[in-house]
């Protein structure tokens, strides 16, 4: 056999192997999608065992307000501890943060118990716990 014949034979074997791997991979991918879409669908495992597809764990990602509140919580509680408490307008001036963004963050922290809110004649005073 000449070198060209060997090259052709080797390429043919490699291409056949690649096609076989692609078909196995494609079948596994389709089965995974089918088992994810259909609740209680049967899935065949690599060892030949058949079983019920495991449910995906539900993860609840934190909301944007929760992430922002977590980021501001430390500096805000330090500010409130040093001053003994402030109204929302004073916090807006000291932090230079827009009130439209600060009010929901402070409300989230109060709701979670990470800030205390005391009623005063002139409004609510927020304190660090």
DRENKEVO-502607 format. One record per residue (C-alpha): residue number from 0; residue in one letter; x, y, z. Coordinates in Angstrom, 3 decimals, padded with zeros to 6 digits, m for minus. Example, Ala and Ser with C-alpha at 12.3 -4.5 7.8 and 13.67 -1.06 7.14 Angstrom:
<sites>
SITE, nudren, torti, x, y, z
SITE, 0, A, 012.300, m004.500, 007.800 $
SITE, 1, S, 013.670, m001.060, 007.140 $
</sites>
This chain:
<sites>
SITE, nudren, torti, x, y, z
SITE, 0, X, 000.000, 000.000, 000.000 $
SITE, 1, X, 001.166, 003.465, m000.741 $
SITE, 2, X, 001.157, 006.392, 001.622 $
SITE, 3, X, m001.889, 007.907, m000.082 $
SITE, 4, X, m003.863, 004.678, 000.425 $
SITE, 5, X, m002.932, 004.622, 004.114 $
SITE, 6, X, m004.029, 008.233, 004.460 $
SITE, 7, X, m007.391, 007.494, 002.860 $
SITE, 8, X, m007.925, 004.408, 005.047 $
SITE, 9, X, m006.999, 006.288, 008.224 $
SITE, 10, X, m009.236, 009.248, 007.350 $
SITE, 11, X, m012.158, 006.914, 006.638 $
SITE, 12, X, m011.746, 005.200, 010.030 $
SITE, 13, X, m011.450, 008.547, 011.842 $
SITE, 14, X, m014.537, 009.957, 010.122 $
SITE, 15, X, m016.538, 006.810, 010.930 $
SITE, 16, X, m015.458, 007.057, 014.567 $
SITE, 17, X, m016.393, 010.751, 014.746 $
SITE, 18, X, m019.836, 010.034, 013.212 $
SITE, 19, X, m020.424, 007.276, 015.772 $
SITE, 20, X, m019.440, 009.557, 018.684 $
SITE, 21, X, m021.664, 012.342, 017.324 $
SITE, 22, X, m024.673, 010.021, 017.121 $
SITE, 23, X, m024.136, 008.773, 020.701 $
SITE, 24, X, m023.696, 012.339, 021.954 $
SITE, 25, X, m026.768, 013.561, 020.062 $
SITE, 26, X, m028.895, 010.701, 021.450 $
SITE, 27, X, m027.745, 011.444, 025.011 $
SITE, 28, X, m028.464, 015.145, 024.595 $
SITE, 29, X, m031.971, 014.470, 023.255 $
SITE, 30, X, m032.667, 012.092, 026.123 $
SITE, 31, X, m031.486, 014.659, 028.669 $
SITE, 32, X, m033.720, 017.342, 027.159 $
SITE, 33, X, m036.680, 014.964, 027.000 $
SITE, 34, X, m036.259, 013.940, 030.651 $
SITE, 35, X, m035.945, 017.581, 031.720 $
SITE, 36, X, m039.102, 018.628, 029.874 $
SITE, 37, X, m041.342, 015.695, 030.764 $
SITE, 38, X, m041.944, 015.384, 034.520 $
SITE, 39, X, m041.430, 011.834, 035.722 $
SITE, 40, X, m039.842, 010.796, 032.416 $
SITE, 41, X, m037.750, 007.645, 032.404 $
SITE, 42, X, m034.084, 008.098, 031.609 $
SITE, 43, X, m031.689, 005.369, 030.564 $
SITE, 44, X, m028.306, 005.568, 032.254 $
SITE, 45, X, m024.956, 004.656, 030.746 $
SITE, 46, X, m024.926, 001.366, 032.663 $
SITE, 47, X, m028.275, 000.369, 031.159 $
SITE, 48, X, m030.327, 001.062, 034.285 $
SITE, 49, X, m033.619, 002.848, 033.818 $
SITE, 50, X, m034.854, 005.257, 036.460 $
SITE, 51, X, m036.836, 008.413, 037.040 $
SITE, 52, X, m035.133, 011.635, 036.100 $
SITE, 53, X, m033.987, 013.579, 039.155 $
SITE, 54, X, m035.743, 016.933, 039.635 $
SITE, 55, X, m033.615, 020.012, 039.258 $
SITE, 56, X, m032.986, 021.923, 042.485 $
SITE, 57, X, m034.822, 025.222, 042.702 $
SITE, 58, X, m032.518, 028.108, 043.378 $
SITE, 59, X, m033.883, 031.452, 044.292 $
SITE, 60, X, m031.550, 034.173, 043.235 $
SITE, 61, X, m031.506, 037.293, 045.348 $
SITE, 62, X, m033.398, 040.215, 043.921 $
SITE, 63, X, m031.586, 043.333, 042.832 $
SITE, 64, X, m032.904, 045.206, 045.873 $
SITE, 65, X, m031.614, 042.458, 048.176 $
SITE, 66, X, m028.147, 042.565, 046.583 $
SITE, 67, X, m028.038, 046.366, 046.763 $
SITE, 68, X, m029.293, 046.327, 050.347 $
SITE, 69, X, m026.620, 043.812, 051.319 $
SITE, 70, X, m023.974, 046.054, 049.753 $
SITE, 71, X, m025.145, 049.194, 051.551 $
SITE, 72, X, m026.008, 047.568, 054.898 $
SITE, 73, X, m022.507, 047.799, 056.425 $
SITE, 74, X, m021.745, 051.429, 055.585 $
SITE, 75, X, m025.299, 052.497, 056.438 $
SITE, 76, X, m025.305, 050.822, 059.859 $
SITE, 77, X, m021.905, 052.382, 060.596 $
SITE, 78, X, m023.305, 055.801, 059.667 $
SITE, 79, X, m026.418, 055.293, 061.793 $
SITE, 80, X, m024.386, 054.050, 064.783 $
SITE, 81, X, m022.059, 057.030, 064.653 $
SITE, 82, X, m024.927, 059.514, 064.467 $
SITE, 83, X, m027.372, 057.747, 066.781 $
SITE, 84, X, m030.098, 057.602, 064.101 $
SITE, 85, X, m031.289, 059.648, 061.142 $
SITE, 86, X, m034.372, 060.420, 059.102 $
SITE, 87, X, m034.428, 059.362, 055.467 $
SITE, 88, X, m033.753, 062.877, 054.171 $
SITE, 89, X, m030.621, 063.113, 056.331 $
SITE, 90, X, m029.450, 059.717, 055.067 $
SITE, 91, X, m029.978, 060.890, 051.473 $
SITE, 92, X, m027.832, 063.991, 052.100 $
SITE, 93, X, m025.051, 062.058, 053.886 $
SITE, 94, X, m024.865, 059.193, 051.403 $
SITE, 95, X, m025.479, 061.304, 048.272 $
SITE, 96, X, m027.713, 058.503, 047.012 $
SITE, 97, X, m030.984, 059.327, 045.226 $
SITE, 98, X, m034.005, 058.975, 047.500 $
SITE, 99, X, m035.806, 056.877, 044.880 $
SITE, 100, X, m033.084, 054.266, 045.180 $
SITE, 101, X, m032.376, 054.586, 048.908 $
SITE, 102, X, m035.951, 054.317, 050.215 $
SITE, 103, X, m036.580, 050.754, 048.905 $
SITE, 104, X, m033.187, 049.626, 050.199 $
SITE, 105, X, m033.845, 051.001, 053.667 $
SITE, 106, X, m037.350, 049.486, 053.628 $
SITE, 107, X, m035.852, 046.101, 052.732 $
SITE, 108, X, m033.354, 046.340, 055.604 $
SITE, 109, X, m036.101, 047.343, 058.054 $
SITE, 110, X, m038.294, 044.470, 056.898 $
SITE, 111, X, m035.428, 041.998, 057.438 $
SITE, 112, X, m034.734, 043.430, 060.921 $
SITE, 113, X, m031.309, 044.748, 059.968 $
SITE, 114, X, m032.356, 048.352, 060.711 $
SITE, 115, X, m034.740, 049.712, 063.328 $
SITE, 116, X, m037.412, 052.282, 062.530 $
SITE, 117, X, m038.751, 054.563, 065.276 $
SITE, 118, X, m041.640, 056.972, 064.717 $
SITE, 119, X, m041.026, 060.617, 065.574 $
SITE, 120, X, m043.168, 063.737, 065.199 $
SITE, 121, X, m041.169, 064.765, 062.129 $
SITE, 122, X, m040.998, 061.296, 060.512 $
SITE, 123, X, m039.316, 057.965, 060.913 $
SITE, 124, X, m035.884, 057.780, 062.487 $
SITE, 125, X, m033.771, 054.848, 061.380 $
SITE, 126, X, m031.271, 053.328, 063.811 $
SITE, 127, X, m028.762, 050.517, 063.703 $
SITE, 128, X, m029.741, 047.481, 065.808 $
</sites>
